[in-house]
Every structure is written in C-alpha cells, then in structure tokens.
Amino acid sequence: MRPLILAVLAAAALPAPAFAWGGTAHAVIDRAAIEAIPDDGPTFLRRHADYIAGSASLPDGWRADSEPFSKIEEDPNHGWFKEQFAFLKPIPRSRYAFVLALHKHYEEIRDKDPEAAQRTNVRWTGTLPYAAMEAYERLIACMRQIRALRSEGKDTAFAEQHCAFQVIRLGHYIGDGAQPLHDSVNSDGWRGDNPKGYTTDRTVHGRFESRFVDGMGLAVSDIAPRIGAPGHRDGDMFDAVLAFLDDAAGRMEQVYVLEKRDRFDNFQDRDVREMVYSQTAKGAAMLRDMICRAWSESAKTFRPLTPSPLDPANPAYDPETGSAPPLSGL
C-alpha cells in the first residue's frame, strides 16, 4: 500500500491545471461516501475503503505532460466550464455528439469571434458528466458480476477490486464537480470583464482547494453528519449529474468573494470553512447515491436493446457518431 500511496501523491504533485480538492478532500469525500452506504447497499466496498480513499487522486496522475495520449483524453474529464457551451441546449446525452456540437460552433464563430473560438473545444469546455456516467455504468457492470458470482457460490474478491477501482474513478470526477471552480471558465482566476475586482491570480484554485483545506484540517467527521439519507433512487442519473454540477457552478462567484478577504490565509474563516464543508458533503452524498443506485441497477435483468444502438434502423441512431444516444431514465 505504501508504494501506491507514494505514487498517487507524486502524481498529484505534477503541474497541471485545475487539480480539484487536492489529496485531502478527495480522500475525505470518498471515505465519507463509503461510510454512508446503508446496510442494504453494496457494503462490500467498506472492505476497500482504505484503497479507495488512498487512491482518490489517482485520475490526476493520468493528466501529466509526460503521457500525452492519456492527457489529451483525461484532461477534459475534470472540468465542466458551463459558460463555454451556453449555446448548447439541451446537453447531448452522447460524449461524441457533445464534441461534434462544440466543433460545429467553433467553425461558426472562428472568424467573427476568434478569442471565443480559441476556447470552444473539448479541453476548455470539459467532459466531466460523461466521464462520471461512464464510470457509473462500469460500476453497474462490475456489481452485476458480483451478483452473478454470488449466485454461483464463487469468490468475488477480484470483482470487488474491479468495483473499487471504478469507485475511485467515479469519486474523483464527482469530487471535482463539487468544487465550484471546476464548473466555470473562472477555474484559475477571473476571466473577462471584472467590475468587482476579483483576483486573476491563477493560484486561486490551489489556494482554495488544497492549501486552505489542508490548513483547516478537513476530516470525514466534519461532513458525515451533513450527508443525509440516500437519494437519487430513481429518475435519470445523467440529469441528476448535470443538476449537481449546476448547483456547484452557482457557488463559483462566492469563492471569489471569499478570496477577497484574505486570500484564504485565515484557516479559521467560518464562511470559507462552511463552503468547504458544504461542497465536500454534497460530493460525498452524490457519490454515495450513485454507488447505491448502481447496486440497485445491477440487480435488474439486463435485456439487450432492439434495434441495437449501433444499428442504423434504431430510430435515435445518429450517423455522425455511429450510435444512438443513451436512453433517458437510467
């Protein structure tokens, strides 16, 4: 375990934009979520709590310049810069349809608004909800395997490890989304018109999520009472993730208001602490809810779609992406 923890910490130290919550809060969010799983949920994950919390920042290590293919794919998964795609309603239910819509808009504005066009691409809009949903559905598949192995009286140890890894991925993206600066173009300093004089210092991101969080000594016990009873037992999970991100984005400017007081140097500042408690608790609650919902979905009988999403005969088939988008409701 020690070499793994050291590797995770080393990866988290690599320079890259928008590393959310640093190591402390990511680990707290993940552990709090696992501890909040009810007894009728996937309690086997409690056995893997140390692994999950100790690896909570692992996806940040996939974003280093030294691994450029991984970085290109992974970087957008950590942000959701809403202002960049305000033109896009509704949000596509397909990652690739979203990317194509961005490119079409880029082509429309690249001559008349080159500055906006420069940031109208997948890196500067983000793909966080898609990454979260992909990890969530892989978690369902892992949990379905556990149920099958249990019914056959077989060992589930490896399948549990697979599930724990998907929780690490899902937990990181949900943790990122709970951090308001990950849901805005103002992720690393205020951009554009600035009549209120908010900081443009790029270090604001790290000073809030890492330096302040570490300085205040955030712990699971601080947010556990705030998590509440499980939710999101039904309804469309993609819509729920988008609403979760919208809620966090609505608190972005407040982070800048709080920063103007003392640059997050006062670790006893009650309002900043409350912001941290509130957002990490929301992240833990959302992660717990998605884990429990995945467990519930894994118990359902799987029936292949007819026609297949890859079949052009499917009424929702999109020839630009080569598939029909995911159905609503899951």
C-alpha positions as MATLAB code, in Angstrom:
seq = 'MRPLILAVLAAAALPAPAFAWGGTAHAVIDRAAIEAIPDDGPTFLRRHADYIAGSASLPDGWRADSEPFSKIEEDPNHGWFKEQFAFLKPIPRSRYAFVLALHKHYEEIRDKDPEAAQRTNVRWTGTLPYAAMEAYERLIACMRQIRALRSEGKDTAFAEQHCAFQVIRLGHYIGDGAQPLHDSVNSDGWRGDNPKGYTTDRTVHGRFESRFVDGMGLAVSDIAPRIGAPGHRDGDMFDAVLAFLDDAAGRMEQVYVLEKRDRFDNFQDRDVREMVYSQTAKGAAMLRDMICRAWSESAKTFRPLTPSPLDPANPAYDPETGSAPPLSGL';
ca = [
       0.000    0.000    0.000;
       2.824    2.421    0.803;
       4.317    2.409   -2.757;
       0.829    3.003   -4.172;
       0.178    5.933   -1.846;
       3.572    7.444   -2.676;
       2.857    7.063   -6.387;
      -0.510    8.764   -6.030;
       0.998   11.639   -4.062;
       3.772   12.036   -6.619;
       1.263   12.121   -9.449;
      -0.837   14.709   -7.663;
       2.228   16.931   -7.327;
       2.758   17.153  -11.079;
       1.981   20.574  -12.569;
      -1.313   20.672  -14.434;
      -4.355   22.946  -14.407;
      -7.337   22.523  -12.112;
      -6.457   19.656   -9.795;
      -9.582   19.665   -7.680;
      -9.615   19.498   -3.907;
      -6.029   18.272   -3.655;
      -5.467   14.915   -1.982;
      -7.124   15.644    1.347;
     -10.652   16.490    0.261;
     -10.792   13.825   -2.442;
      -9.882   11.195    0.143;
     -12.369   12.611    2.667;
     -15.181   12.669    0.087;
     -14.559    9.062   -0.948;
     -14.256    7.690    2.575;
     -17.309    9.612    3.800;
     -19.329    8.244    0.876;
     -18.289    4.656    1.621;
     -19.075    5.032    5.317;
     -22.520    6.423    4.439;
     -23.551    3.366    2.407;
     -26.613    1.852    4.138;
     -26.693   -1.774    5.218;
     -28.878   -2.742    2.242;
     -26.332   -1.245   -0.174;
     -23.018   -2.549   -1.559;
     -21.421   -2.927    1.850;
     -18.554   -4.999    0.407;
     -16.985   -1.662   -0.549;
     -16.323   -0.983    3.131;
     -13.568   -3.597    2.933;
     -11.888   -1.492    0.268;
     -12.287    1.919    1.902;
      -8.551    2.341    2.542;
      -7.706    1.508   -1.077;
     -10.398    3.831   -2.439;
      -9.537    6.776   -0.186;
      -5.802    6.227   -0.583;
      -6.163    6.282   -4.368;
      -8.704    9.104   -4.574;
      -6.385   11.390   -6.543;
      -5.237    8.683   -8.942;
      -7.011   10.106  -12.046;
      -4.983   13.311  -11.702;
      -1.899   11.226  -12.380;
      -3.284   10.391  -15.826;
      -3.004   14.045  -16.907;
       0.741   14.630  -16.951;
       2.545   16.051  -19.983;
       4.823   13.004  -19.862;
       1.875   10.831  -21.034;
       0.392   12.975  -23.825;
      -2.114   10.457  -25.183;
      -3.541    9.931  -21.717;
      -3.517   13.659  -21.022;
      -5.466   14.513  -24.168;
      -8.190   12.035  -23.226;
      -8.230   12.675  -19.491;
      -7.839   16.430  -19.045;
     -11.388   17.351  -20.148;
     -12.878   14.791  -17.746;
     -12.054   17.017  -14.772;
     -13.992   20.142  -15.740;
     -17.366   21.423  -16.913;
     -16.958   25.064  -17.933;
     -20.589   25.968  -18.420;
     -20.115   29.414  -19.912;
     -18.377   27.870  -22.909;
     -21.386   25.920  -24.117;
     -24.299   28.111  -23.047;
     -25.399   27.946  -26.691;
     -25.987   24.199  -26.413;
     -29.437   23.206  -25.166;
     -30.210   20.530  -24.275;
     -26.874   18.964  -23.372;
     -26.361   15.921  -25.645;
     -26.542   12.524  -23.975;
     -23.561   11.343  -26.018;
     -19.955   12.391  -25.351;
     -19.241   12.352  -29.081;
     -22.358   14.309  -30.003;
     -21.219   16.926  -27.473;
     -17.734   17.109  -29.016;
     -19.178   17.408  -32.525;
     -21.555   20.177  -31.426;
     -18.617   22.103  -29.974;
     -16.671   21.809  -33.200;
     -19.619   22.977  -35.291;
     -19.963   26.033  -33.066;
     -16.222   26.636  -33.318;
     -16.491   26.701  -37.107;
     -19.387   29.160  -36.873;
     -17.529   31.683  -34.700;
     -13.844   31.244  -35.504;
     -13.746   34.215  -37.896;
     -16.152   36.607  -36.166;
     -15.043   35.847  -32.586;
     -11.587   34.221  -32.673;
     -10.989   34.736  -28.949;
     -14.101   32.764  -28.008;
     -13.357   30.194  -30.691;
      -9.931   29.575  -29.211;
     -11.583   28.099  -26.119;
     -14.515   26.437  -27.878;
     -13.107   22.943  -27.826;
     -13.285   19.874  -25.661;
     -10.343   20.883  -23.438;
     -11.841   24.232  -22.490;
     -15.399   23.057  -22.019;
     -14.799   19.772  -20.236;
     -16.484   16.390  -20.366;
     -16.936   15.701  -16.650;
     -20.549   14.435  -16.682;
     -19.718   11.954  -19.422;
     -16.695   10.653  -17.519;
     -18.855   10.299  -14.398;
     -21.584    8.415  -16.242;
     -19.080    6.119  -17.922;
     -17.550    5.205  -14.561;
     -21.035    4.811  -13.069;
     -22.130    2.362  -15.754;
     -18.883    0.400  -15.488;
     -19.609    0.179  -11.778;
     -23.034   -1.287  -12.565;
     -21.370   -3.892  -14.782;
     -18.874   -4.790  -12.029;
     -21.640   -5.097   -9.475;
     -23.685   -7.266  -11.824;
     -20.718   -9.631  -11.983;
     -20.564   -9.790   -8.187;
     -24.221  -10.770   -8.042;
     -23.666  -13.473  -10.657;
     -20.643  -14.881   -8.824;
     -22.535  -14.905   -5.538;
     -25.409  -16.808   -7.132;
     -22.914  -19.414   -8.335;
     -21.175  -19.641   -4.958;
     -17.916  -18.328   -6.416;
     -15.320  -15.995   -4.956;
     -15.958  -12.291   -5.567;
     -12.598  -10.882   -4.460;
     -11.379   -9.803   -7.900;
     -14.786   -8.470   -8.907;
     -14.876   -6.391   -5.713;
     -11.488   -4.927   -6.603;
     -12.801   -4.021  -10.059;
     -15.729   -2.234   -8.444;
     -13.457   -0.405   -6.022;
     -11.388    0.887   -8.941;
     -14.489    2.241  -10.676;
     -15.491    3.942   -7.410;
     -12.083    5.636   -7.415;
     -12.741    6.965  -10.913;
     -16.329    7.973  -10.223;
     -15.419    9.519   -6.873;
     -12.732   11.668   -8.411;
     -14.997   13.123  -11.091;
     -17.851   13.737   -8.661;
     -15.392   15.273   -6.198;
     -14.114   17.556   -8.950;
     -17.643   18.556   -9.866;
     -18.421   19.528   -6.270;
     -15.619   22.109   -6.360;
     -17.239   25.270   -7.806;
     -14.115   26.367   -9.651;
     -14.287   23.196  -11.734;
     -17.607   24.252  -13.182;
     -16.637   27.594  -14.706;
     -14.195   29.261  -17.085;
     -13.073   31.143  -13.978;
     -11.377   27.977  -12.782;
      -7.939   29.532  -12.411;
      -8.542   33.247  -11.900;
     -11.317   35.538  -13.090;
     -11.604   35.914  -16.864;
     -13.128   38.721  -18.921;
     -14.968   41.725  -17.523;
     -14.156   42.136  -13.850;
     -16.086   45.077  -12.354;
     -15.905   43.618   -8.836;
     -12.153   43.261   -8.914;
     -11.903   39.510   -8.329;
      -8.436   38.006   -8.393;
      -6.935   36.965  -11.714;
      -4.155   35.088   -9.935;
      -4.016   31.536  -11.289;
      -3.050   30.204   -7.860;
      -6.550   30.898   -6.515;
      -7.607   27.361   -7.398;
      -4.906   25.658   -5.380;
      -5.067   28.150   -2.524;
      -8.736   27.338   -2.013;
      -8.939   23.600   -2.576;
      -5.562   22.434   -1.320;
      -3.830   24.977    0.901;
      -6.960   26.058    2.770;
      -8.438   22.555    3.001;
      -5.193   21.164    4.370;
      -4.804   24.129    6.722;
      -8.287   23.724    8.181;
      -7.687   20.003    8.718;
     -10.750   18.688    6.891;
     -11.837   15.271    8.171;
     -14.606   12.765    7.479;
     -16.165   13.579   10.856;
     -16.690   17.180    9.690;
     -19.004   16.244    6.837;
     -20.503   12.873    7.810;
     -23.473   14.467    9.670;
     -24.253   16.569    6.591;
     -24.566   13.755    4.071;
     -28.093   12.701    4.963;
     -30.179    9.774    3.761;
     -29.614    8.206    0.338;
     -31.264    9.885   -2.617;
     -31.453    9.529   -6.408;
     -33.076    6.132   -6.060;
     -34.909    6.715   -9.341;
     -35.030    9.266  -12.146;
     -32.457    9.920  -14.838;
     -28.907    9.806  -13.478;
     -27.372   11.911  -16.263;
     -29.863   14.675  -15.490;
     -29.032   14.313  -11.795;
     -25.320   14.713  -12.500;
     -25.958   17.820  -14.611;
     -28.098   19.305  -11.815;
     -25.342   18.515   -9.298;
     -22.821   20.380  -11.458;
     -25.206   23.300  -11.941;
     -25.601   23.605   -8.181;
     -21.842   23.754   -7.634;
     -21.385   26.210  -10.511;
     -23.877   28.516   -8.828;
     -21.419   28.915   -5.947;
     -18.417   29.835   -8.094;
     -18.602   33.595   -7.612;
     -18.910   33.169   -3.839;
     -15.471   31.538   -3.854;
     -14.066   34.741   -5.364;
     -15.985   36.894   -2.887;
     -14.433   34.926   -0.021;
     -10.964   35.105   -1.576;
     -11.030   38.909   -1.476;
     -10.989   38.854    2.343;
      -7.515   37.460    2.944;
      -6.503   35.223    0.029;
      -7.662   32.158    2.002;
      -4.864   32.720    4.513;
      -7.126   32.526    7.570;
      -7.843   28.858    8.139;
     -10.388   29.762   10.817;
     -12.578   31.778    8.420;
     -16.023   30.367    9.163;
     -17.510   31.197    5.785;
     -14.742   29.560    3.798;
     -14.844   26.528    6.073;
     -18.600   26.345    5.570;
     -18.102   26.423    1.798;
     -15.654   23.533    2.051;
     -17.889   21.539    4.403;
     -20.949   22.111    2.246;
     -19.395   21.218   -1.085;
     -17.430   18.200    0.086;
     -20.539   16.876    1.851;
     -22.543   17.308   -1.348;
     -19.839   15.472   -3.253;
     -19.842   12.609   -0.754;
     -23.653   12.408   -0.812;
     -23.752   12.332   -4.612;
     -21.054    9.672   -4.757;
     -22.826    7.550   -2.133;
     -26.105    7.912   -4.018;
     -24.560    6.879   -7.344;
     -22.858    3.879   -5.733;
     -26.131    2.739   -4.168;
     -28.090    3.372   -7.348;
     -25.534    1.341   -9.309;
     -26.045   -1.535   -6.871;
     -29.781   -1.343   -7.367;
     -29.471   -1.205  -11.159;
     -27.125   -4.205  -11.138;
     -29.929   -6.352   -9.718;
     -32.155   -5.748  -12.730;
     -32.327   -8.246  -15.561;
     -30.312   -6.972  -18.493;
     -32.091   -7.056  -21.831;
     -30.202   -6.033  -24.987;
     -31.787   -3.139  -26.836;
     -33.591   -3.877  -30.079;
     -32.635   -2.477  -32.516;
     -29.078   -2.125  -31.209;
     -27.808    1.427  -30.605;
     -25.282    0.659  -33.356;
     -27.993   -0.316  -35.855;
     -28.957    2.454  -38.304;
     -32.508    1.103  -38.006;
     -32.652    2.396  -34.432;
     -34.953    5.471  -34.532;
     -32.472    7.504  -32.453;
     -29.410    6.482  -34.490;
     -27.025    9.375  -35.097;
     -24.957    8.837  -38.260;
     -22.373   11.396  -37.096;
     -21.466    9.387  -34.004;
     -22.355    5.931  -35.326;
     -24.726    5.134  -32.469;
     -27.955    6.083  -30.787;
     -27.516    8.187  -27.608;
     -28.248    6.591  -24.224;
     -31.921    6.401  -23.351;
     -33.208    8.646  -20.589;
     -34.372    7.135  -17.330;
     -31.284    5.312  -16.042;
];
